[in-house]
């Protein structure tokens, strides 16, 4: 089951038009956060894999971690970094068959209805 916040953000993301300038700036910021050296300097572990895609107000982020504690700690730090540009968000962790944690996050510059 998907949390209503993730579902709303995902639906909004799919429907909104692409603003390539806005999207590129947000994606650079998100990928910059996940740079292994930067994460290590902040005492955070790098995910096994990360993908970020943005449109015009909303970004979709998927990251894979070895364990839930690492995923939670890193995604909390990401939310704190994004709060000025993308203050509205939701996170949904999922245990994968291989034991990794998949974290799906949606973040938006606009408050969306649940």
Secondary structure, 3 states (H helix, E strand, C coil): CCCHHHHHHHHHHHHCCCCHHHHHHHHHHHHHHCCHHHHHHCCCCCCCEEEEEECCCEEEEEEEECCHHHHHHHHHHHHHHHCCCCCEEEEEEEECCCCCEEEEEEEECCCCCC
